[in-house]
Amino acid sequence: MSDYPSDLSVPTGPQLVRAFLSEIDKPRSTPAEKAAFFDFKARVFAALAERGGNPDAAKAAERARADRDRILSQIATGETLSGGGF
């Protein structure tokens, strides 16, 4: 879906946080780019939650997944309405 790393099992917690922080302020002009960022955010926070049992990180991952899913739904609806896609 993006240029974000797919395997987040290797980086340490601080490395994950740095990777996430380095992506926050980058411009995202398309819905697909925004969805990819929220997917990455969800995976980062899910990895942090798994490693440390942090309920706040788990909540952040869930919110990011909801944001990603909302954007993907809007993309799919837009493609259906415009006759594009499949």
C-alpha positions as CSV (number, residue, x, y, z in Angstrom):
1,M,0.0,0.0,0.0
2,S,2.9,2.4,0.6
3,D,6.6,2.9,1.2
4,Y,6.3,2.3,4.9
5,P,8.1,-0.7,6.3
6,S,6.0,-3.8,6.3
7,D,7.9,-5.7,9.0
8,L,7.8,-3.9,12.3
9,S,9.0,-6.8,14.4
10,V,12.7,-5.9,14.3
11,P,12.8,-2.3,15.3
12,T,12.9,-1.5,19.0
13,G,10.2,0.5,20.7
14,P,12.2,3.8,20.5
15,Q,13.0,3.1,16.8
16,L,9.3,2.6,16.1
17,V,8.5,5.9,17.8
18,R,11.2,7.7,15.8
19,A,9.9,6.1,12.5
20,F,6.4,7.2,13.3
21,L,7.4,10.7,14.3
22,S,9.5,11.1,11.1
23,E,6.3,10.5,9.1
24,I,3.9,12.8,11.0
25,D,4.5,16.1,9.2
26,K,5.0,14.8,5.7
27,P,2.3,16.0,3.3
28,R,-0.3,13.6,2.1
29,S,-2.4,14.9,-0.7
30,T,-4.5,11.9,-1.8
31,P,-6.9,9.8,0.2
32,A,-4.8,6.7,-0.6
33,E,-1.7,8.4,1.0
34,K,-3.7,9.3,4.1
35,A,-5.0,5.7,4.4
36,A,-1.5,4.3,4.0
37,F,-0.3,6.6,6.8
38,F,-3.1,5.6,9.1
39,D,-2.3,1.9,8.3
40,F,1.3,2.5,9.3
41,K,0.3,4.3,12.4
42,A,-2.0,1.5,13.4
43,R,0.8,-1.1,12.9
44,V,3.3,1.0,14.9
45,F,1.0,1.4,17.8
46,A,-0.2,-2.2,17.7
47,A,3.5,-3.3,17.8
48,L,4.1,-1.0,20.8
49,A,1.0,-2.4,22.5
50,E,2.1,-6.0,22.0
51,R,5.6,-5.4,23.3
52,G,4.7,-3.4,26.4
53,G,1.1,-4.4,27.1
54,N,0.3,-0.7,26.9
55,P,-3.5,-0.1,26.7
56,D,-3.1,3.5,25.5
57,A,-1.0,2.2,22.5
58,A,-3.7,-0.4,21.8
59,K,-6.4,2.4,21.8
60,A,-4.3,4.5,19.5
61,A,-3.9,1.6,17.1
62,E,-7.6,1.0,17.1
63,R,-8.3,4.7,16.3
64,A,-5.8,4.7,13.5
65,R,-7.4,1.5,12.0
66,A,-10.8,3.2,12.2
67,D,-9.4,6.3,10.4
68,R,-7.9,4.1,7.8
69,D,-11.1,2.1,7.3
70,R,-13.1,5.3,7.0
71,I,-10.9,6.7,4.3
72,L,-10.8,3.4,2.4
73,S,-14.6,3.3,2.6
74,Q,-14.7,6.8,1.2
75,I,-12.3,5.8,-1.6
76,A,-14.4,2.8,-2.5
77,T,-17.7,4.8,-2.4
78,G,-16.1,7.4,-4.6
79,E,-15.0,4.8,-7.1
80,T,-18.4,3.2,-7.2
81,L,-20.2,6.5,-7.7
82,S,-17.8,7.6,-10.4
83,G,-18.0,4.2,-12.2
84,G,-14.3,3.6,-11.7
85,G,-12.5,0.7,-10.0
86,F,-13.5,-2.9,-10.7
